[in-house]
Amino acid sequence: MAVSEAHQVATRRAAVFFLIFALGAGIPAGAQMGNNPTSASNPFFGSVTLEPANDELLKLTLDDAIRRGLENNLGVREAASAQQALQGERNEAMQQFLPTITLTGSTGIFEHDLAALGFKPSLAAVFSPQVPGGGPANFPLITRDALTEGQIHFSQTLFSGPVIAGYKAAGAAERSAYYARRSAEGDVVQEVATEYLRAIAAASDVNNAKALLAEDQLALDQASAAHQAGTVPKLDVLRAQVEWQTQQQAVIAAENDLDKDLILLKREIGIAPGQKILLTDQAPYSELALQTPAEVRAEAYANRQDYQNVQNQVAEYRALRSAYRSERFPSLSFRGYYGVSTVNGAGTHGNFAVFGTLSVPIFREAELRGNVAAAQAELNAAQSRLADLREQIDEQVRDALLDTAAAGKLVDVARSNVDLARQALSDEADRVKAGVDDNLPLVTAQATLAAAQNSLVNSLFQYNVAKLGLARAAGVIETEYRDYIGR
C-alpha cells in the first residue's frame, strides 16, 4: 500500500470511528431521545425489518429482544459494514507483498513503413551480402506481418518500508473497526434492554391505572347508592364522578405511552411496527454486590471496546508515521515475463525479460518532513483522546456506581411507601364501612396508593437502568447484562 493510500485508510477509519463513537457510545443510558426518536437522527433507533406484520401475537422475552437487536439493528449493521470495508482495505494492502501474475495474449496484422523507420535501399544493399543468396534484388520498404503472442508476467515487491508500515496501519484500522462494532453491540444491548424495561414499566402503569379506575367506579357506585338512600349529599357523588373521569384520562394516557414505547422497541430490533407483541418478562429485581471504583475501572480497561478501539487508533497512526519515515529507505522490486510469439505462422519462439529495480530517494526532504509532521500530529491527537478516555471511563464508572446506589435506596423507600399507603387505604376503608368517614378520604387514600405504586414501578425501572449503565461502563453488558439486572 502506498503512503497516500495508507493515509486515506487512516482518514476513512477516523471518520468511521467518529461516527460510531459519537452516535453509539454517546447514547446516554436509558435516555429517551427526543419525542419521536428515529433512525434519521440516530441509526441505533432503526433496524432492518425482515418480515411483515401478521395477525399472530409475538411473545418476546428480554433475551429474544436483545438477540433480534444484535441481528437487525441499523447501528450494528453500519458498524459491521465499516469493518467489512476495512477488511477489504487490509486485503488490498496485503496484495503489495504477494506476487502479481498476469497472463496476456494478442494477435494482429501489422504493416510497417521501413523507410519511415530509417531503412533505405542503400542500407539494404549493405546487409545483402550477409544474407544467403545475396538477398532480394528489390527490397520492399512496405512490409506486412501477422503476429500472435502470449506472455505471462510476474512482479513482486521484495522490500518497501512504506508498504510494510502501510500494511500495519491497515491491520490496526481493521482491529479498530472490530472494536467499534463490538462497542456498537454494547450500545444496542443497553438501549434495547432499557426500552424493554421501559415498556414493562409502562405496562405496569396501565395496569395500575385500570385498577384505580375500577376502584373509582366502585366508589362512584357506592356514593350514588348512598345518595339515593339519603345518607350522603349530591356533592359526594359529583366528587366521585370527577375522580372516575380523571382516572379514565390517566388510563388513556398510559395506554398511549405504552403503545409508543412498544413501537420504538420494535423499530430497534427489526419487528414491523404494526406487529402485535407481548412482553413475557416481568420487571426483574436483584440486589447488586458492592463494587469499588477501582475494581470496576480495572474491569473497564480490560473489556471496554471503545477503549481498545482508540488504542488501535494510536497503533494505526503510529504505523502511518512509520510509513512516512520509511520513505527515505530504498525499495527493491522484481519484475519479469516469459512469452512465445509466431510471425506469419512461421513457427514459434520464446522470449523473456527479467529485471530488478532498486529505488533510492535522493532528495525529497521538504515533502517527507511535512508528511511526518502531519502524521505525528494525528498520532498526538489520538494519544490525547486515549488519555482523555481513560479519565472519562473513571468518571463514567463513578457516576454509574453512584446512580446504582441511589436508585437502590429509592427502591427501598418506594416499597416502604407502598406498604404504608396500602395500610392507610385499608384503615380508611374500615372507617368508611363503620360510618366514621365519607368516601372522600377513601378516594384520597386510593390516589395515595396509586402514586406510591407508580413510584415503585419507576424506581425499579431506574434501578435496572442504572445497573445496565454500570455494566456498560464496565464493558461487560453484552455477556453479563442478566447478572446485573437479575432474572
C-alpha positions in Angstrom: 0.0 0.0 0.0 1.4 3.4 -0.9 1.8 6.1 1.8 -1.0 8.1 0.2 -3.3 5.1 0.3 -2.4 4.3 3.9 -3.2 7.9 4.8 -6.6 7.6 3.0 -7.3 4.4 5.0 -6.4 6.2 8.3 -8.6 9.1 7.4 -11.6 7.0 6.5 -11.0 4.9 9.6 -11.0 8.0 11.8 -14.3 9.2 10.2 -15.9 5.8 10.8 -14.7 5.7 14.4 -16.0 9.2 15.0 -19.4 8.3 13.5 -19.8 5.1 15.6 -18.4 6.6 18.8 -20.5 9.8 18.5 -23.7 8.0 17.6 -23.1 4.8 19.6 -21.1 5.3 22.8 -22.6 8.7 23.2 -26.1 7.4 23.9 -26.9 8.2 27.5 -28.0 5.1 29.4 -31.8 4.7 29.3 -32.4 8.2 27.8 -35.5 8.7 25.7 -34.0 10.5 22.7 -36.5 13.3 21.8 -40.2 13.0 21.5 -40.1 10.7 18.4 -36.6 9.3 18.0 -35.9 7.9 14.5 -33.0 6.3 12.6 -32.7 9.6 10.7 -31.3 11.2 13.8 -29.5 8.1 15.2 -29.0 4.7 13.5 -29.4 2.8 16.8 -33.2 3.7 16.7 -33.6 2.0 13.4 -33.3 -1.6 12.1 -33.8 -3.8 9.1 -37.3 -5.4 9.2 -37.1 -8.9 7.7 -40.8 -9.9 8.0 -44.0 -8.0 7.5 -46.6 -7.8 10.3 -49.1 -10.6 10.7 -52.1 -11.3 12.9 -50.3 -13.6 15.3 -49.3 -12.4 18.8 -45.5 -12.5 19.1 -44.3 -13.4 22.6 -41.0 -11.7 23.3 -38.6 -12.2 26.2 -35.8 -9.8 27.0 -33.2 -12.2 25.7 -35.1 -12.5 22.4 -35.4 -8.8 22.1 -31.6 -8.3 22.5 -30.8 -11.2 20.1 -33.0 -9.5 17.5 -31.4 -6.2 18.1 -27.9 -7.6 17.6 -29.0 -9.1 14.3 -31.2 -6.4 12.9 -30.3 -3.0 14.5 -29.2 -0.4 12.0 -26.3 0.9 14.2 -24.7 -2.6 14.4 -25.2 -3.2 10.7 -23.5 0.0 9.8 -20.6 -0.8 12.1 -20.3 -4.3 10.6 -20.3 -2.8 7.1 -17.5 -0.4 8.1 -15.5 -3.3 9.5 -16.0 -5.3 6.3 -14.9 -2.3 4.2 -11.6 -2.1 6.2 -11.1 -5.8 5.9 -11.1 -5.1 2.1 -8.6 -2.3 2.5 -6.3 -4.7 4.5 -6.5 -7.3 1.8 -5.6 -4.6 -0.8 -2.6 -3.7 1.4 -1.6 -7.4 1.7 -1.5 -7.7 -2.1 1.5 -5.4 -2.2 3.5 -8.3 -0.5 2.2 -11.1 -2.7 3.3 -11.9 -6.2 1.3 -10.5 -9.0 0.9 -12.8 -12.0 -1.0 -12.0 -15.2 -1.5 -13.8 -18.5 -1.9 -11.8 -21.7 -2.4 -12.9 -25.3 -2.8 -10.9 -28.5 -2.9 -11.4 -32.3 -3.0 -8.9 -35.1 -1.8 -7.8 -38.5 0.8 -5.1 -38.7 2.0 -3.0 -41.7 5.4 -1.3 -41.4 6.9 1.6 -43.5 10.6 0.7 -43.3 11.5 4.0 -45.0 9.8 5.9 -42.2 11.9 3.9 -39.7 15.1 4.8 -41.4 15.6 1.8 -43.7 16.6 2.8 -47.3 17.6 0.8 -50.4 21.2 1.8 -49.8 21.1 0.4 -46.3 19.6 -2.8 -47.6 22.4 -3.2 -50.1 24.9 -3.0 -47.2 23.3 -6.0 -45.5 22.6 -8.0 -48.7 26.0 -9.8 -48.8 25.3 -11.2 -45.3 22.0 -12.8 -46.5 22.3 -16.2 -48.1 21.7 -15.8 -51.8 22.6 -12.2 -51.7 19.2 -11.0 -50.5 16.3 -9.9 -52.7 17.1 -7.7 -55.6 14.3 -5.3 -54.8 14.0 -5.0 -51.1 10.4 -3.9 -50.2 10.1 -0.9 -48.0 6.4 -1.6 -47.1 6.1 -4.9 -45.2 3.2 -6.7 -43.6 3.2 -9.4 -40.9 0.7 -11.3 -38.7 2.0 -11.5 -35.1 0.5 -13.8 -32.4 2.0 -13.9 -29.0 1.2 -14.9 -25.4 3.0 -13.8 -22.3 2.9 -14.4 -18.5 4.0 -11.5 -16.3 5.4 -11.7 -12.8 6.0 -8.9 -10.3 6.7 -8.7 -6.6 7.9 -6.1 -4.1 10.8 -7.5 -2.2 11.2 -4.7 0.3 9.5 -1.3 0.8 9.3 0.5 4.1 6.1 2.4 3.2 4.4 -0.8 2.1 5.3 -2.6 5.3 4.1 0.3 7.5 1.0 0.8 5.4 0.1 -2.8 5.9 0.5 -2.4 9.7 -1.7 0.7 9.6 -4.4 -1.2 7.7 -4.3 -4.0 10.2 -4.7 -1.6 13.1 -7.6 0.1 11.3 -9.3 -3.3 10.9 -8.9 -4.1 14.6 -10.2 -0.7 15.5 -13.2 -1.3 13.3 -13.8 -4.6 15.0 -13.8 -3.0 18.4 -16.1 -0.2 17.1 -18.6 -2.9 16.0 -18.3 -4.6 19.4 -18.9 -1.2 21.1 -22.0 -0.7 18.9 -23.3 -4.1 20.0 -22.9 -3.0 23.6 -24.9 0.2 22.9 -27.6 -1.9 21.3 -27.8 -4.3 24.3 -28.1 -1.3 26.6 -30.7 0.6 24.5 -32.9 -2.5 23.7 -32.8 -3.7 27.4 -33.7 -0.1 28.6 -36.6 0.2 26.1 -37.8 -3.3 27.1 -37.8 -2.3 30.8 -39.4 1.0 30.0 -42.2 -0.8 28.2 -42.6 -3.1 31.2 -42.9 -0.1 33.5 -45.4 1.5 31.1 -47.5 -1.7 31.1 -47.4 -1.7 34.9 -48.7 1.9 34.7 -51.6 0.8 32.5 -52.5 -2.0 34.9 -52.3 0.3 37.9 -54.4 3.0 36.1 -57.0 0.4 35.2 -57.1 -1.0 38.8 -57.6 2.6 40.1 -60.3 3.1 37.5 -62.2 0.1 38.8 -61.8 1.3 42.4 -63.1 4.8 41.4 -66.0 3.1 39.6 -66.8 1.2 42.8 -66.6 4.4 44.9 -68.9 6.2 42.4 -71.4 3.4 42.6 -71.3 3.4 46.4 -71.7 7.2 46.5 -74.6 7.0 44.1 -76.3 4.4 46.2 -75.7 6.3 49.4 -77.1 9.4 47.9 -80.2 7.6 46.8 -80.6 6.3 50.3 -80.3 9.9 51.6 -77.2 9.3 53.7 -74.7 11.4 51.7 -75.2 14.7 49.8 -75.1 15.1 46.0 -71.7 16.7 46.4 -70.1 13.3 47.3 -71.4 11.8 44.1 -70.0 14.6 42.0 -66.6 14.3 43.6 -66.6 10.5 43.0 -67.6 11.1 39.4 -64.8 13.6 38.8 -62.3 11.2 40.3 -63.6 8.4 38.0 -63.4 10.6 34.8 -59.9 11.9 35.8 -58.8 8.3 36.1 -60.2 7.5 32.7 -57.9 10.2 31.2 -55.0 8.6 33.1 -55.8 5.2 31.6 -55.9 6.6 28.0 -52.6 8.5 28.5 -50.9 5.4 30.0 -52.1 3.1 27.1 -50.8 5.7 24.6 -47.4 5.8 26.2 -47.2 2.0 26.3 -48.1 1.8 22.6 -45.4 4.3 21.6 -42.8 2.5 23.8 -43.6 -0.8 22.1 -43.3 0.8 18.6 -39.9 2.2 19.5 -38.8 -1.2 20.8 -39.9 -3.0 17.7 -38.1 -0.5 15.5 -34.9 -1.1 17.4 -35.0 -4.9 17.0 -36.3 -5.3 13.4 -40.0 -6.1 14.1 -42.6 -4.4 12.0 -44.3 -1.5 13.9 -47.7 -3.0 13.2 -46.9 -6.4 14.7 -48.6 -7.2 18.0 -46.1 -8.3 20.7 -46.4 -9.5 24.3 -43.5 -8.8 26.7 -43.3 -12.0 28.7 -40.6 -11.0 31.2 -41.6 -9.1 34.3 -39.7 -6.3 35.9 -36.6 -8.0 37.3 -35.1 -7.1 40.6 -31.9 -8.3 42.3 -29.5 -6.5 44.6 -26.1 -5.9 43.1 -23.0 -6.8 45.1 -21.0 -3.8 46.2 -18.1 -2.9 44.0 -15.4 -0.3 44.4 -14.5 2.2 41.7 -11.0 0.7 41.4 -12.5 -2.8 40.7 -14.9 -1.6 38.1 -12.3 0.7 36.5 -9.9 -2.2 36.1 -12.6 -4.3 34.5 -13.5 -1.5 32.2 -9.9 -1.0 31.0 -9.7 -4.7 30.2 -13.1 -5.0 28.5 -14.3 -1.7 27.1 -14.4 -1.9 23.3 -14.2 1.8 22.8 -11.0 1.9 24.9 -9.5 -0.8 22.8 -10.7 0.9 19.7 -8.8 4.1 20.5 -5.7 2.0 21.4 -5.8 0.6 17.9 -6.2 4.0 16.5 -3.0 5.0 18.2 -1.3 2.0 16.7 -2.7 2.9 13.3 -1.4 6.4 13.4 2.0 5.2 14.7 2.3 2.9 11.8 1.3 5.7 9.4 4.0 7.9 10.8 6.5 5.0 10.3 5.3 4.7 6.7 6.2 8.3 6.0 9.5 8.0 7.8 10.4 4.8 5.8 10.0 6.7 2.5 13.7 7.6 3.0 14.6 3.9 2.7 15.4 2.2 -0.6 12.9 -0.1 -2.1 13.5 -3.2 -4.1 11.2 -4.9 -6.6 11.4 -7.7 -9.1 9.6 -8.0 -12.5 9.7 -10.3 -15.5 7.8 -12.1 -18.2 8.1 -15.1 -20.5 6.2 -15.4 -23.8 6.0 -17.1 -27.1 5.5 -15.4 -30.5 4.8 -16.5 -34.0 5.1 -14.3 -37.1 3.2 -15.1 -40.3 2.6 -18.6 -39.0 6.3 -19.5 -39.4 6.8 -21.3 -36.2 7.1 -20.0 -32.6 10.0 -18.9 -30.5 10.3 -17.9 -26.8 11.2 -14.6 -25.4 11.6 -13.4 -21.8 12.8 -10.5 -19.7 13.9 -10.5 -16.0 14.9 -7.3 -14.2 15.1 -5.9 -10.7 14.6 -2.3 -9.7 16.3 -0.6 -6.8 14.8 2.8 -6.0 16.8 5.1 -3.7 15.3 8.5 -2.8 17.9 11.3 -3.1 16.2 14.5 -2.1 12.5 14.9 -1.2 13.2 16.4 2.3 10.5 19.1 2.4 7.7 16.6 1.4 9.0 13.9 3.7 9.3 16.2 6.7 5.8 17.6 6.0 4.3 14.1 5.8 6.0 13.0 9.0 4.9 16.2 10.9 1.3 15.7 9.8 1.3 12.0 10.8 2.9 13.0 14.2 0.1 15.5 14.8 -2.5 12.8 14.1 -0.7 10.4 16.5 -0.5 13.1 19.2 -4.3 13.7 18.8 -5.1 10.0 19.1 -2.9 9.7 22.2 -4.6 12.6 23.7 -8.0 11.0 23.0 -6.8 7.8 24.7 -5.6 9.7 27.8 -8.9 11.5 28.0 -10.9 8.3 27.5 -9.1 6.8 30.5 -10.3 9.6 32.7 -13.7 9.5 31.1 -14.0 5.8 31.9 -13.1 6.6 35.5 -15.8 9.3 35.6 -18.4 7.1 34.0 -17.7 4.2 36.4 -18.0 6.5 39.5 -21.2 8.1 38.1 -22.7 4.6 37.4 -21.9 3.4 40.9 -23.5 6.5 42.4 -26.6 6.1 40.3 -26.9 2.4 41.1 -26.6 3.0 44.9 -29.0 5.9 44.8 -31.6 4.0 42.7 -31.3 1.0 45.1 -32.2 3.3 48.0 -35.1 4.7 46.1 -36.5 1.2 45.6 -36.3 0.5 49.3 -38.1 3.8 50.1 -40.7 3.2 47.4 -41.5 -0.3 48.7 -42.0 1.1 52.2 -44.3 3.8 50.8 -46.4 1.2 49.1 -46.8 -0.8 52.3 -47.7 2.3 54.3 -50.2 3.5 51.6 -51.8 0.1 51.4 -52.3 0.0 55.2 -53.7 3.5 55.2 -56.2 2.6 52.5 -57.3 -0.5 54.5 -57.8 1.6 57.6 -59.7 4.2 55.7 -61.9 1.6 54.1 -62.8 0.2 57.6 -63.6 3.8 58.8 -66.0 4.3 55.8 -67.7 0.9 56.5 -68.1 1.9 60.1 -69.7 5.2 59.0 -67.0 7.3 60.6 -65.9 9.0 57.3 -67.4 9.6 54.0 -65.9 8.4 50.6 -63.7 11.5 50.0 -60.9 10.3 52.4 -61.2 6.9 50.8 -60.7 8.3 47.3 -57.7 10.3 48.6 -56.2 7.1 50.1 -56.7 5.3 46.8 -54.9 8.1 45.0 -52.0 8.0 47.5 -51.6 4.2 47.0 -51.7 4.7 43.2 -48.9 7.3 43.5 -46.9 5.0 45.7 -47.2 2.1 43.3 -46.2 4.2 40.3 -43.3 5.5 42.3 -42.2 1.9 43.0 -42.5 0.9 39.3 -40.5 3.9 38.2 -37.9 3.2 41.0 -37.4 -0.4 39.8 -37.0 0.9 36.2 -34.4 3.5 37.3 -32.6 0.9 39.3 -32.4 -1.6 36.4 -31.3 1.2 34.0 -28.6 2.3 36.4 -27.3 -1.3 36.7 -27.3 -1.5 32.9 -25.3 1.7 32.8 -22.8 0.2 35.3 -22.5 -2.9 33.1 -21.9 -0.7 30.1 -19.3 1.3 31.9 -17.5 -1.9 32.9 -17.6 -3.1 29.3 -19.4 -6.4 30.1 -23.0 -5.6 29.2 -23.1 -7.9 26.2 -22.4 -11.0 28.2 -23.4 -10.1 31.8 -26.5 -7.9 31.5 -28.6 -10.6 33.1 -26.3 -10.9 36.0 -26.7 -7.2 36.6 -30.4 -6.7 36.4 -31.5 -10.2 37.6 -33.7 -12.9 36.2 
